[in-house]
Amino acid sequence: MTVDAAAAALRALRRAGAVVMLPPDLAPRDEAEGVAVQRAHAALVGADPPAGFKIGGTAKRMQDYLGITAPMAGFMEAANIHPSGATLPWSGGYGVECEIAVRLASDLPPGPCTPAQAADAVGEVFAAIELVENRYGPPPMGDLAAIGVPTLVADQVYHRAAIIAPPCPTWRALDLAAITGRITVNGTMRADGTGAELLGHPMNALAWLANSATAHGFGGLRAGQVMMLGSVTPPIWLDAPGSVIVAFAGLGEAVLHLG
């Protein structure tokens, strides 16, 4: 496998709207190769260093849903991080997730990290929506057995966009493990979960990310980057345009309009 060729092929598939299944000679064989292709892809789109990272499969029920046994992480482009209230064009294959996100105030170098060290690096916390996209075959989530986890990592783990609420100035006074998040689509509450879904506590998830293969591959997490720490609910797959609200008690709400 040639990393640059794999990244170029992935980019071409994305631009064509085709299923992201790389040919055998270009498909990454393990997570390390997946991260290498991901970083080469980030460079192709002018996102190295990226504006942030997302974690996929943080919650146990998300891992069960995806058929994986550990989280995965992908980079995010600045152009795909939007403030609450954003309107994005509708496309089929979209889903939405109920997330907690942070913005770093200081760097987290790649390597072992405690939750306390992770929390000390955080400047802002907010409710967030991740817009995810099935690029992997039959709805709703594609054929992951055929695509393979390394290619999923290379392709940013379903990521399409992030929508972040205004930061909560009093987040350090909140019990981030206990707060409940709810996701509403077109006025109907579809799912809920607590911050404890994120490896027991959102800062556990950030600590995991700091020592992840993706963080190592990109040279660490940097001040100013946004980190999507994972969904407290399984994704809600959409069959039509509309409005989505994610609200966490004490953190506020993020709003996305698709249409």
Summary of the structure (lengths in Angstrom):
residues: 259
radius of gyration: 16.8
end to end distance: 39.3
largest distance: 51.2
contacts: 943
relative contact order: 0.24
helix: 29%
strand: 32%
